Amino acid sequence: MDQPEQSNADPPALRASTALQNRFDMLLDKRKAGTLSAEEMHEYEAICDLDKALSWLNRLARSGQSC
């Protein structure tokens, strides 16, 4: 029985949009300066959580595992 060909190409990487990355950079600068509002701190933490999730999904995709 023929097996489907395995692709050696890396799966496409999941990443935040340029706009989200720019927003994160601005929030990070404000965090370093100690000027984040409570709302901005929640937004910063949410973006950090998203980054962790995307990193995990990319590692999962590269390892060839499925959910």
C-alpha positions in Angstrom: 0.0 0.0 0.0 1.4 3.4 -0.9 2.0 5.9 1.9 1.4 9.6 1.4 4.6 11.5 0.8 6.0 13.3 3.9 6.9 16.9 3.3 10.2 18.1 4.7 9.1 21.7 4.6 8.5 23.3 8.0 4.9 24.1 8.7 4.0 27.8 8.5 4.7 29.7 11.7 1.9 31.2 13.6 2.7 34.7 14.7 1.0 37.9 15.9 0.2 40.6 13.3 2.5 43.5 12.8 -0.1 45.8 14.4 -0.2 43.6 17.5 3.6 43.4 17.7 3.8 47.2 17.5 1.2 47.5 20.3 3.1 45.0 22.4 6.3 47.0 21.9 4.6 50.2 23.0 3.1 48.5 26.1 6.5 47.0 26.9 8.2 50.4 26.8 5.5 51.8 29.1 5.9 48.8 31.4 9.7 49.4 31.6 9.0 53.0 32.4 6.5 52.1 35.0 3.7 54.0 33.4 1.2 51.3 32.4 -2.4 51.8 33.5 -4.3 48.8 35.0 -6.1 48.4 31.6 -2.9 48.4 29.7 -1.4 45.9 32.2 -4.3 43.5 31.4 -3.7 44.0 27.7 0.0 43.4 28.1 -0.6 40.2 30.0 -3.1 39.0 27.4 -0.6 39.6 24.6 2.0 37.6 26.6 -0.5 34.8 27.0 -1.2 34.8 23.3 2.5 34.7 22.6 2.9 31.7 24.8 0.0 29.9 23.1 1.4 30.7 19.6 4.8 29.4 20.7 3.3 26.2 22.0 1.3 25.7 18.8 4.4 26.3 16.7 6.4 23.8 18.7 3.6 21.3 18.4 3.4 21.8 14.6 7.2 21.4 14.2 7.2 18.2 16.2 4.5 16.7 13.9 2.1 16.0 16.7 -1.6 16.6 16.6 -4.0 17.8 19.2 
